[in-house]
């Protein structure tokens, strides 16, 4: 089951859970009011993102 939570990065609504109930968890929250990464449920702060891979 998915639950609506506040994104710890941007403080906008997002979700956590299995990913099968996202629509239900975010019912009533317009897409433009959601965390920019609500589709994945993962919004990392710029300093927490994985380093870019380089071809060596």
Buried (B, 14 or more C-beta within 10 A) or exposed (E): EBEBBEBEBBEBBBBBBEEEBBEEBBEEBEEEEBBEBBEEBEBEEEEEEEEEEEEE
